[in-house]
């Protein structure tokens, strides 16, 4: 049964984590501004949704392809140094895009090329997150540290769109990228003062390092079966984000209904993250995966044409499940996986978890055009519920306990 935590020192009392948290919070807020600014800027410059899809792919594809290599680098070298270097790279890339947009004659080729570089930098930065958190806080404060990071992410998702709208309407999308560049610059400066516990890793060939990381994944049944559920969730999220806006316009009440839908989801994400700061499930992997299965509810309600308040409430509940899962899952992984392999294991986590998203984006529109939006939504609901609830049958998931 879930239990409320005994009082433990909050990780923000630790100087290095406090600096890390401040830097990550700034960069998250800067990044939360970018999706709206990028979409508007590219569409205004080209008038083409295909051009926007190209730019988005230029960022996503290299990140997915290079994540395993990023995990190797994160384990072989000091995670703080890798994260700092990637912050500087992304500072430069976002500044270049900002300058392009402010010039009034942006080049699609330059923006696409810079997004490739930024996506590659993200592949090397992402796997450093777990080692950085684990290396800056006491073991007893791990879940509170991960919950604090999740709260920062949730807050950025609540406040980011509003900040993006303000910047776009007042000074233009180019300044949004300048702001994001500044956030990465400040984050890099703060990382200079962070002290992270260093774990020595034996030097092997790149292939041997990749194999060892994969072995750490496949020998833990609770881990790889959960990743199947997480991948199904991301694929389902892609289906919902692709088909949801049109359904909102047709059935739920228009633009305002979709805006409320997303905002309630962001609030649910925040509440779930806050709950994870206080609650310790006795079986954390099982509890987190069961919470993630609630994403089937808004999918089924959208497919059934349920009333807007019910559908929106279900989405808020589902996002709360995600907000709770993230710190609980990350804490379990940080405690169970050897420190010398942590970046590689989390790189496979990100890769496999997000692998289904492009599939959802690609298949949902033609499926909806052929059979109507109800069928792909129901299929996505069955997939996410079946895969997440199915982990309860795995001995390692049921047997994974705290303490």
C-alpha positions in Angstrom: 0.0 0.0 0.0 1.2 3.6 -0.6 2.7 5.2 2.4 3.4 8.8 3.2 7.1 9.5 3.7 8.9 10.1 6.9 10.4 13.6 7.0 13.8 13.6 5.1 16.0 16.6 4.3 14.7 18.3 1.2 17.3 18.0 -1.6 17.1 21.7 -2.3 19.1 22.2 0.9 22.0 20.6 -0.9 24.0 23.3 -2.8 24.9 21.3 -5.9 21.4 20.0 -6.4 20.0 23.5 -5.8 22.2 24.8 -8.6 21.3 21.9 -10.9 17.6 22.4 -10.2 17.8 26.1 -11.0 19.6 25.5 -14.3 17.3 22.8 -15.4 14.2 24.8 -14.4 15.4 27.8 -16.5 16.2 25.6 -19.6 12.9 23.7 -19.2 11.0 27.0 -19.2 12.9 28.3 -22.2 12.2 25.0 -24.1 8.5 25.2 -23.2 8.3 28.4 -25.3 9.8 26.9 -28.4 7.1 24.6 -29.9 4.6 27.4 -30.5 7.3 29.9 -31.6 8.9 27.4 -34.0 5.6 26.4 -35.6 4.5 29.9 -36.1 7.8 31.1 -37.4 8.2 28.3 -39.9 4.6 28.5 -41.2 4.9 32.3 -41.6 8.2 32.0 -43.4 7.2 29.2 -45.7 3.4 28.8 -45.6 4.0 25.0 -45.7 3.1 22.4 -43.1 5.5 20.1 -44.9 8.3 22.5 -44.1 7.3 22.5 -40.4 7.3 18.7 -40.4 10.8 18.7 -42.0 12.2 21.0 -39.3 10.6 18.9 -36.5 12.0 15.7 -38.0 15.4 17.3 -38.2 15.4 17.7 -34.4 13.7 14.4 -33.5 15.5 11.9 -35.8 19.1 12.6 -34.8 18.1 12.6 -31.1 16.5 9.2 -31.4 19.4 7.7 -33.4 22.2 9.0 -31.2 20.6 8.3 -27.8 22.5 5.0 -27.2 25.8 6.8 -28.1 24.9 9.6 -25.7 24.4 7.0 -23.0 27.9 5.7 -23.6 29.4 9.2 -23.5 27.4 10.0 -20.3 28.9 6.9 -18.5 32.4 7.2 -19.8 32.9 10.9 -19.1 31.9 13.2 -16.3 28.1 13.7 -16.6 28.4 17.3 -15.5 31.0 18.1 -18.2 28.9 16.5 -20.9 25.7 18.3 -19.8 27.6 21.6 -19.7 29.0 21.2 -23.2 25.6 20.3 -24.6 24.0 23.3 -22.9 26.5 25.5 -24.7 25.9 23.8 -28.0 22.1 24.3 -27.6 22.7 27.9 -26.5 24.4 28.6 -29.8 21.9 26.7 -31.9 18.9 28.5 -30.4 20.7 31.8 -30.8 21.3 31.1 -34.5 17.6 30.4 -35.1 16.6 33.5 -33.1 19.0 35.6 -35.3 17.6 34.0 -38.4 14.1 34.9 -37.4 14.9 38.4 -36.3 16.6 39.1 -39.6 13.3 39.0 -41.4 14.5 36.6 -44.1 15.1 33.3 -42.4 16.6 30.4 -44.3 14.8 27.1 -44.0 18.0 25.2 -44.8 19.9 27.0 -42.0 17.1 26.4 -39.4 16.8 22.7 -40.4 20.6 22.3 -40.1 20.7 23.9 -36.8 17.8 21.8 -35.5 19.8 18.7 -36.5 22.7 19.9 -34.3 20.3 20.8 -31.5 18.7 17.4 -31.7 22.1 15.6 -31.6 23.0 17.7 -28.5 19.8 16.6 -26.9 20.8 13.0 -27.4 24.0 13.5 -25.4 22.4 15.7 -22.8 19.3 13.6 -21.9 21.1 10.5 -20.5 23.1 12.7 -18.1 19.9 13.7 -16.1 19.8 10.5 -14.0 23.6 10.5 -13.1 23.4 14.2 -12.3 20.5 13.9 -9.8 21.9 10.7 -8.2 25.4 12.3 -7.9 24.2 15.5 -6.1 21.8 14.3 -3.4 21.9 11.8 -0.5 20.3 8.4 -1.3 17.4 9.0 1.0 16.4 12.2 -0.9 16.4 10.7 -4.4 12.6 10.5 -4.9 12.1 14.0 -3.5 14.8 15.3 -5.9 13.2 13.5 -8.8 9.8 14.9 -7.8 11.3 18.4 -7.6 12.6 18.0 -11.2 9.2 16.7 -12.3 7.4 19.6 -10.7 9.8 22.0 -12.5 8.9 20.3 -15.8 5.2 20.4 -15.0 5.3 24.1 -14.1 7.1 24.9 -17.4 4.3 23.1 -19.2 1.7 25.2 -17.4 3.6 28.6 -17.8 5.4 28.0 -21.1 2.5 28.4 -23.5 1.4 31.6 -21.8 5.0 33.0 -21.9 5.2 31.9 -25.6 2.0 33.7 -26.5 3.2 36.8 -24.7 6.5 36.8 -26.5 5.0 36.0 -29.9 2.4 38.7 -29.7 4.7 41.4 -28.3 8.2 41.0 -29.7 7.9 38.1 -32.1 9.0 34.4 -32.2 12.6 35.2 -32.8 13.0 36.6 -29.2 11.6 33.3 -27.9 14.6 31.5 -29.3 16.9 34.2 -27.9 15.3 33.6 -24.5 15.8 29.8 -24.8 19.5 30.4 -25.8 19.9 32.6 -22.7 18.4 29.9 -20.5 20.9 27.3 -21.7 23.7 29.8 -21.2 22.7 30.4 -17.6 22.2 26.6 -17.0 25.8 26.0 -18.3 27.1 28.7 -15.9 25.4 27.1 -13.0 26.7 23.6 -13.9 30.2 25.0 -13.6 29.6 25.3 -9.8 27.9 21.9 -9.4 29.8 19.1 -7.8 28.8 15.6 -8.8 30.0 12.3 -7.3 32.2 10.7 -10.0 32.0 6.9 -10.8 34.9 5.4 -12.6 33.9 3.3 -15.7 36.3 0.7 -17.3 37.3 1.8 -20.8 36.0 -0.7 -23.4 35.1 -0.5 -27.1 32.0 1.4 -28.0 30.3 -1.9 -29.0 31.1 -3.5 -25.7 29.8 -0.5 -23.8 26.5 -0.6 -25.9 26.2 -4.3 -25.2 26.7 -3.9 -21.5 24.1 -1.2 -21.3 21.6 -3.4 -23.2 22.4 -6.3 -20.9 21.5 -4.2 -17.9 18.1 -3.6 -19.6 17.2 -7.1 -20.8 18.2 -8.9 -17.6 15.6 -6.9 -15.6 12.1 -8.1 -16.5 10.5 -5.2 -14.6 12.5 -2.8 -16.7 12.0 -3.9 -20.3 8.4 -4.9 -19.8 7.6 -1.5 -18.3 9.3 0.1 -21.3 6.9 -1.6 -23.6 4.1 0.0 -21.6 5.8 3.4 -21.7 6.3 3.1 -25.5 2.6 2.2 -25.9 1.7 5.3 -23.8 3.8 7.6 -26.0 2.3 6.1 -29.2 -1.2 6.6 -27.8 -0.3 10.2 -26.8 0.8 10.8 -30.4 -2.6 9.6 -31.6 -4.5 11.8 -29.2 -2.4 14.9 -30.0 -2.9 14.3 -33.7 -6.7 13.6 -33.7 -7.7 15.5 -30.5 -7.7 19.1 -31.9 -10.1 18.2 -34.7 -12.5 16.3 -32.4 -12.4 19.3 -30.0 -13.4 21.6 -32.8 -16.2 19.3 -34.0 -17.7 18.0 -30.7 -16.2 19.5 -27.6 -16.8 23.2 -28.1 -14.0 24.5 -30.3 -10.7 26.2 -29.7 -11.5 27.0 -26.1 -12.3 23.4 -25.2 -9.0 22.2 -26.6 -7.1 24.9 -24.7 -8.9 23.9 -21.5 -8.2 20.2 -22.3 -4.4 20.9 -22.5 -4.3 23.2 -19.5 -6.2 20.7 -17.3 -3.7 18.1 -18.4 -0.8 20.3 -17.4 -2.4 20.9 -14.0 -2.9 17.1 -13.6 0.8 16.5 -14.5 1.8 19.0 -11.8 -0.5 17.5 -9.1 0.9 14.0 -9.9 4.4 15.2 -9.5 3.6 16.9 -6.2 2.0 13.7 -4.9 5.2 11.8 -5.8 7.1 14.1 -3.4 5.1 12.7 -0.5 3.9 9.2 -1.3 6.1 6.1 -1.4 4.3 3.1 -3.0 5.3 -0.2 -1.5 5.5 -1.6 -5.0 6.6 1.5 -7.0 6.9 0.0 -10.5 3.5 -1.7 -10.3 1.8 1.4 -8.9 3.4 3.7 -11.5 2.4 1.5 -14.4 -1.2 1.1 -13.2 -1.4 4.9 -13.0 -0.1 5.2 -16.5 -2.9 2.9 -17.8 -5.5 5.6 -17.0 -4.5 7.2 -20.3 -6.9 4.8 -21.9 -9.8 6.8 -20.3 -9.6 10.1 -22.3 -8.9 8.1 -25.5 -12.1 6.0 -25.1 -14.2 9.0 -24.1 -13.0 11.0 -27.1 -13.9 8.0 -29.3 -17.3 7.7 -27.7 -18.2 11.4 -28.1 -18.5 11.8 -24.3 -19.3 15.3 -22.9 -16.4 17.8 -22.7 -16.2 18.0 -18.9 -16.0 14.3 -18.5 -13.3 13.9 -21.2 -11.3 16.8 -19.9 -11.4 15.5 -16.4 -10.3 12.1 -17.5 -7.3 13.7 -19.3 -6.3 15.6 -16.2 -6.5 12.3 -14.2 -4.4 10.5 -16.9 -1.7 13.2 -16.8 -1.6 13.0 -13.0 -0.7 9.4 -13.5 2.1 10.4 -15.7 3.3 13.1 -13.3 3.3 10.5 -10.5 5.1 7.8 -12.6 8.1 10.0 -13.7 9.8 10.6 -10.3 8.8 7.1 -9.0 10.2 5.4 -12.0 13.4 7.5 -12.1 14.1 6.8 -8.5 13.6 3.1 -8.9 16.0 3.0 -11.8 18.6 5.1 -10.1 18.5 2.8 -7.1 18.5 -0.5 -9.0 20.9 0.1 -11.8 24.7 0.2 -11.2 26.0 3.8 -11.3 28.6 3.0 -13.9 25.8 2.0 -16.4 23.1 4.5 -15.5 23.4 6.8 -18.4 23.4 4.0 -20.9 20.4 2.3 -19.4 18.4 5.6 -19.3 19.4 6.3 -22.9 17.7 3.0 -23.9 14.8 4.0 -21.7 14.3 7.2 -23.7 14.9 5.5 -27.0 12.4 2.7 -26.5 9.8 4.8 -24.7 9.7 7.4 -27.6 10.1 4.9 -30.5 6.3 4.6 -30.9 5.6 8.4 -31.2 6.6 8.8 -34.8 4.5 5.7 -35.6 1.4 7.3 -33.9 1.9 10.5 -35.7 2.2 8.7 -39.1 -0.6 6.2 -38.8 -3.3 8.1 -36.9 -4.3 10.6 -39.8 -4.7 7.9 -42.6 -6.5 5.5 -40.2 -8.9 8.3 -39.2 -9.5 9.2 -42.8 -10.3 5.6 -43.7 -12.3 4.4 -40.7 -13.0 7.6 -38.7 -11.2 8.9 -35.6 -12.9 6.5 -33.3 -11.1 3.3 -34.4 -7.5 4.6 -34.0 -8.4 6.1 -30.6 -9.9 2.8 -29.4 -6.9 0.8 -30.7 -4.5 3.2 -28.9 -6.6 2.9 -25.7 -6.5 -0.9 -25.8 -2.7 -0.8 -26.5 -1.8 1.5 -23.6 -4.2 -0.2 -21.1 -3.2 -3.7 -22.2 0.6 -3.1 -22.1 0.6 -1.1 -18.8 -1.9 -3.3 -16.9 -0.2 -6.4 -18.4 3.0 -5.6 -16.4 1.2 -6.7 -13.3 1.6 -10.2 -14.6 5.4 -9.9 -14.6 7.1 -11.3 -11.4 9.8 -8.6 -11.3 7.2 -5.8 -11.5 5.1 -7.3 -8.6 8.3 -8.1 -6.6 10.0 -4.8 -7.0 9.7 -3.1 -3.6 11.0 0.0 -1.9 13.7 -0.4 0.7 
